[in-house]
Structure formats: structure tokens, C-alpha cells
């Protein structure tokens, strides 16, 4: 049975979280203060803690730090206000699994907690200790859309094994992050993961980098050099853009996978290695096999466990979270206090096509942070994004058309949501506090929804008069 602890000083938040998380083989407990939470965890160890940052007395960051010191295997999900992005990033550096900005809906909470439980159960089953460094942990990948949930599920399935993995996806989608998540959640996590960029090296240099060479093997080989396959012994080798490897090296790589052995350039001795191979490509390897540019036997060897990383246009719901994630990072890096993104700017970000994917989004946010004169990124700071993208994209595939239809349904739901808010306000004489209490919402969340739908009390009351 999984145990979840919800920590918040507001009873209505605790009740909402417990309702959202109930079901299945779970026990859900609650604590109202940081001290109460720490005592509960010491008394009854739990798997996941949902922890509010802003609490009287001991705040969430102090609770997080003390939990990670005494119970490093417990996964902690932080709950933060939209204006606390910098604080949320600090919590991630302290070891938090993820954070949720308010207001969030029950589905968002369930998705994040499911991911945390999945990781917690994976570590328990495999006996892997919690990874102390956040940089390349499983949760370093931002996003909770259905497409990314499938990626997380596959990573959790394959990480504890020694299976060869092929990660496919367009440039800039984060394939290396997925590769590192696999390695750092595997039994090989205490050994190195060595990355080989197959696009940046000529054929002879790539061969020497992979297999090493002996002194005198070629002009300039004045000393013996260990290859990366030898350096990574016991760990993982990540071949980035494997589709660029020459056929000759492909044959040698095949032997490494099949026999776990290789020869250094110019050497007559056979060396053994114990590595896990993780490969990535933005090319269609099947098509390359068809035209003889990629060995079919190597393809079937590396394609044992395929994982496709979706382009950003297929995971549109993740764009706001990614944007705030990069906003916090870039603000800290540049020393600028830019913490917000206007609604108009966010609309441009969400509707842009992002041919450069996550990498392009990161660069866009970085540029906007530099351009911003205040604390808010506005549309004017995103001038490089086309106005056509802000107006909406023409679907290019059947899947994109389906996504547009889902978005249309979402807009109809937003209409009902706005009508619900107006009716509640009207019944309660346009008093926000009473309206929030009647609907079972926090006043701050009720106000956030009002802002989302552009509801101003004076205008709304006049229109209903």
C-alpha cells in the first residue's frame, strides 16, 4: 500500500487534495504544520509528500530539507503560488520531485503524484538508492501531458533492465535528458554515462574516440588512448545521432553489442567491456536501412526498446510549465528579477509551432528575459514569434487535427467555467469571499479563475444589472 501525506495549513486545500488522490491501494494522511509533518514521517514513513511552501512557522522549504536529510527516499511534491517561481526552483535543487503552481486542477495533482509513486515504487523494487543530484534525475524532465506520461512510463519500465534503448525524436526535444534519466535510475547509476556526439567527429576520429587506439596506430598517435567504450565499463554509453555513423564503424559497433568485445585501432588484442547502449536519432533508421545507409542487423539490435520523444507541438499543455521553468533558470542565470509572463505572451508561446522544440523555447525565454524592462515578459519581448503562430496553426497531420478538436472542446468548457463564476458572484451579491466559500474554493483560486476569464466585479455587475 502506498502512503501519501498532504501538508497544508488550510483545511479546504487538504480536503481537496485528499479527494483528488483517493482510490486504489493508498492511505492518505494530513498534517497542518511542518512540525506535525516531520513527526508523522518519523512515526509512519510515507512514499510521497504533497507539501505547501507558504506555511506559518516552519515553511515548506525547511520541511523539504529536513525530510530529504532524514528520509531521502521520500518523494516530495511542492505546491507554490504563481509568484513563487524562484522559490519553487530552489525546492527542486533541494531534492523535490516536482512542483505545482496554484491554482491547479485535480488531474494535474494526480498526474504528478502518480509519477512520484511510480518512481518511488521503481526504486523500492530495484533497490536503487535515491539519486542525490537533481540535474539528471527522472523528474528533471518538465511536463505532465499525456504524451510525456507515456515517455515516463517507458523510462520506468526499461530503466532497471540492461536492454538497449533507441530514443527517437526531432532535434531539440530532449532525447539526452531521457537517456540520462534511464541511466540514473538504473542499477548502473554509480558508474559513468559517456555521451558520444556522432555528428561532430569525422569517421577516423569517431572510431578512435569509441574504441581507443594504440601508440603508432596512425600519424599523431604518440601514446595509447583508452576509448570511451573502455572508460564507460560498467556504465552506459549514449550514442547521440547514431544515424550518422559510417557503415564500417556500424559493423564494429554491432560486435560490441553482440559479443561485448572490441579492438582498439591498431591493436591485435581483443578487449571486453560491460556497457549498456542507449542510442538516439532524429532520422528514420528504417528508411535508411531500406536504402542501405544503415545496417539492418544493427538496427534490430539497437531498436530493442524504442522510446519516441514527442515534438513540442504535440505536447502543447506542457508549454506553460516549461516556460516558467526556463523563466526561473534564465532569471537566476542573468541576475534579473523576471518572474511573470503576461496572458498575451503566454498565448503566443502556446500557439507557436516550435520547429526547434524545447531548445527553441528555452532560447526564446532567455532572450525575452534579457529584453524585459520589468518583472513581466510581454508580447513585445517575443517579436521573433510570428503573428500567424499567435493566431493559431493550420493542422498538418490527422493527430494535430484531433488535438485542435480537443482544444475546441476545452474552450467550450472554459465558457461553462466562466458562467459558473458569474452565477456564483451574482448569488452572493458580487462578494468574492462568500462566492469562494459557497463553491468550496480558496479565495485566491477563485480570484485566479476570475482573472483567467477576464471577470472584473464592476464590469460584471453592470452587465448583469
N, C-alpha and C positions, 0 to 999 in steps of 0.2 A: 504493500500500500504506500502511495506517495503522500508526503505530508507537506502542506503549504501553510505558511504563516503570513497573514496580512497585517501590516503595521501602519497605522494612521491614527491621528488624534481626532478625526471626525467620524462619528458613528455611521453617518449615511454613506460615506465612502467605503467603510469596512463592509457594510451590508451589501452595497452594490458589487463590490469585488467578490464577495463570497457567493453571491447569486450567479455571477458570471462564470465562476470557476467550479461550481458544484457539479457532481456527476462522475461516474466511473469509480475506480478504486482509489479514492482520495480522502484524506482528512484535512479539513481546512480550519485553522485556528486564527485567533486575532489577538493583537496587542495594541494598546493605546499610547504607549510611550516607548522610547528607546530602551530604557532600563528594563521595562517589562518584557520587551522583545528578547533582549540578551539573556535574561533569566530563563525565559521559556525555551530558547535554543539550547542552553546548557542543560536544562532539565529533560527536554524532549527534542532530540535532534530532528531537523526537518530537511527537506530536499530543496525547496525554493522559498525565498522570502520576497514578498512584494512590499517595498519599503518607500514611504513618502520621504522626500528630502526635507521639507519645511515642517518641523515639529517643535513644540516648546521644549525647553530643557536641552536634552541631547538630540542634535539634529541627525538627519539620515546619513550624512557623510561619516560622522563619528561612529554611528552604529555599524555602517558598512565596514569601516576599517577594523573595528573590533571583531565583527563576525568573521572576516577573512583571516584575521590573525589566529583566532581560536578554532574556527571551523572552515578551512579553506575550500572544502569540497561543496559547501552550500552555495547554490546559485542565487544571486540577488538581482531582482528587477527593480530599478528605481523609478519612482513616479515624481515628475517635476512639472512646474509651471512653464509656460512657453517662454517666459522671460529669463529662465534659469539655464539656458543652453550651456554656458561656460561651466556651471556647477555640475551639470549632467556629464560633461566630458571629463571633469575631474573624478567623478564617481566611476567612470569606465576605467580610468587609469588606476583606480584603487582596486579594481577587480570585479566591478559589477558586470552582470551578464548583458544587460541592455537597459535602456530607459524609455519610458513612455511619457510624452508631453501631454499635459492636460489641455483641453478635455479629450479623453479617449473613449472609444466605444467598447462594449464588452468583447466584441470579436477581436479587436486589437490586443486586449489583455490576454484573452485565451490563446491567441497565436504565439505571443511571446512566452507565456508560461509553458505552453506545450513544447516549444523549442528548448527551454531551460530544463524541463523534465527529461526530454529526450537526451540531452547532453549528460545530465546527472545520471540517468539510468545506464547510458553507454559507459561512462567512466566506472560506475559500480560493477557492471558486468565484466569489463575487461581488466579491472584492477589498475587502470591508469590514474596516476595522481593528477590533481588539478594543475593546469599549466600556470605558472606564476607570472608569465609575461603576457600582457594583453595584446601585444602588437599583432600576433598572428593566430589568435585563438579562434575557435569555431565561430564565436559571436562577433568577430571583427568585421564580418560581412553585414552591411546595413541593408535592411529590407525585410518585410514580412508579407509581401504579396504572394498569391497562390503559386506563381511561377518560381519564386525563391523558396517557398516552403518545400517544393519538390526537390530543389537543389540540396537543401538542408537534410531532407530525408535520405537522399542518396549518399551524401557525405557521411551521415551517421551509420549507414549500412556498410559502407566499404572501408571506413577508417580503421576498424580493428583488424582487418584482414591484411594479407600481403599481396592482394590482387593488383595487377597492373591496371592503371586508370587512364582513360583518354578523355580529356576535357576539351570540349569544342565550344566555339562561340566567336562572335565578331571581336575585332580589336577594341580594347578598352572596356571590356565587360567585367574584368576582374578574375580572369582564369587563374592567375598566380595566387590570388588570395584563397581560392578554392583549393588549389594544390597544397598550400601551406596549412590550411585548416585540416586537410586529410592527414598530413604528416604529424602535426602537433596534437592530434587526437588519436594517434596510433601507438602501437607498442614500441615503435622506433623513435618516439619523441625525444628521447635523451641523446640520440645520435644526430648528426648533421643532415640537413636537407641542402643539396647543392643544386643551384639553378644554372642551366646552360642555355644561353640565348643562341638558338640555331640560325638566326638571321644575321648576326653581326660578325660571324667568323667565316673566312674562306675555308674551302674543303680541307686543305692540309693542316691549317691551324685548328679547325674543329676536331680533326682526328687526334691531333696531339693533345688538345685540351681534354678530350674524353678518355683516351687510353694511355696518355703519357708517352714519353719517348726515352730512349737510352742515349748516352753520350755518343756522338758521332753518327747518329741515325740520319742526319741531314745537315746541310750547311747551317751553321749557327747553333747546332745542338751541342753545346760545350759541356753540359752537365746532365745528369739523369734528372728527369722530371716525372713526378707522380701525376697520373691522370685523375680526373675528377671521379671516375668510377672507383678508383682505389681510395681516394680521400673520403668518399661517402660510404665506405664499407660499414654495413650495419644500419645505415640510414636510408635516405631516399634521394633519388636523382630526378629533378624536374627538367624535362626537355621542352623548353618553350618554343613553339612553332616547329614541331617535328617534321612538318611537311616540306621544310626547306633543306632537309638532309640529303646529301648526294646518295645515289644508289649504292656506291661502293661502301660507304660508311653504314648504310642501312643493313647490308649483309653482315657486317661485323657486329652491329648492334643486336641483330637477331640472335647471334651466337651467345651474346651476353645474357639475353633473356632466357634462351633455351638451356644453356649449359652452365650459366653463372661463371663464365671464364672469358678471358680476353688476352691479347698480346699487346704490349706497348710497341709503339712504332720503332722498328729497327731491332726488336728483341726476338729471340728464339724461344724464350721461356713462356709458358702459359701461367697466367696469374688468375686466382679465383677472387670473386667478390660476392658479397651478400647485400644486394641493394633492392629497394622497391622502386620500380619505374613509374613515374607519373608524367604523362605527356600532354601537351596542349597544342591546338592548331586552330587557325581561323579559315583553313582551307577544307575543301570537300575531299577527304582522302579516298573515298570510294571512287570518285570521278578520276582522281589521279591514278588509282590502280587500273582503271579501265583504259587509260591511255599510256600505261607503262611508266609513269613518273614516280610511282611508289610501289614497293614490293607487296604483293598480296599476302605472303606469309607473315611479313612484319605487321601488316595492317591487322590481321586476325589475332596476332599476339598482343598488340597494344590496345585493341578495342575490346578487351575482356569485360571491362566495366565502364561504359560510356556515361559521361555527365555533360549535359548541354547547359551552358550558362546563357540565359536569355538576354537579348539586347534591351537597352533601357526603354525603348518604345513599347516593349511587351510587358513591362513591369511599372507602368505609369503610376500606380498607387504608392510606389516607393520613393518617388521623386521628392516630395516634401521632406521626408526623413533624411534622405541623402543630402538634400540642400542644406538643412540645418546642421547635419554632421560636418559637412565641409565648411560651413559658415563658422562653426566653433573652432575648427582646426586652423583655418586661414586667419581668423581674427587673432588667435593666440600667436600664430607664426609671425604676423605682420605687426603685432602690438597695437592693433586698432580695435576699439570697442564697438564693433558692428554686431548686433545681436538679433536683428529682426529683418524680415522680408515682407514687403507690402503685399496686399492681396493681388494687385495688378501684376507685380513682378513674379509672384508665385504662379499666377495663371500663365504667364509667358513660359516659365520653366516647365510647367506640367504639360503644356501643349506643344513644346518644341520637339522636333523629330529626333534629335541627338544622334546624328550619324557617327559621332565619336564616342558615344555611350557614356559610361560613368566617368571616364577620364576627361571627356569634354565638359561634363557638368562640373567637375571639380575645378577645371581651369576657368570656367565661366564665373563660378562663385569667387574664386581667388581674384580675378580681375575686378569684379564688382565690389569686393571689399576694399580694394585699393582706391576705386573711384568714389566710393560713398563718402559724402561730406559729413554725415551724421551717423546715427546708430542703425539706420534702416536702409536696406537695399531696395531701390525703386526701379521702375521700368526704364527710366533714363540710363541706369547703370548697366542695362542689358541690351544696349543698342545693337550689338552684333547679332542678336537673335532676330530673325526675320519677322515682320509683321504678319506674314502669311502663317507662320507657325503659331503665333498668338491667336489667330482667328480660328485655327483648327486644321488638322491634316486630312488629306484625302486618303482613305484606307487603301493599302496596296496589296493586301492579301485577305483571304477569307477570314483568317483569325483576327486580323485587325478590324474587319467589319463587325465581327461578333463583339469585339471589345468596345467599339463605338456604340453598339446597341446596348451593351451593359451600362455604358456611361449615360446613355439617354434615360435608361430606367432609373439610374441614380439621381438624375436631375429631377425626375418626377417625384422621387422620394423626398428630395430636398424641398419641393413645393409643399408636400404634406407636412414636413417638419416646420416650415415657416408658418403654415396655417395653424399648427398645433401651438406654437409660441404665441401667436396673436390672440388666439382664443383664450389661452391661459391668462394673458395680460388683461384682456377685456373683462374676464370673470372676476379678476382681483383688482379692478379699478386702476390698472396700469401700474401696480406696485410690484416691482421686480422681486423683492424678498418674499412676499406672500405667494407670488406665482411660482417661484422656485420651490418653496416648501410644499405647495399643493401638488406639484408634479414629481416630487421626490428627487429633485436635483439640487446640487450645490448652487448657491447664488453665483459663484464665479463661473461655473459651467453654463448656467442659464444665460449669463451675460455674454459669454463667449459665443454661444449659438445665436444670440441676438445680433452680435457684431458680424458673424458669418453671413447672416441673411440680410444685413443692412437695415435692421429694425432700430429706429430711434423713437423713444417714447412719445415725444411731442408730435412728430410726423404721423406715427401710427394712431395716436389718439385722435388727431384731427381728421384722418382719413375715415375713422370709424364713427365720427360724430354725425 
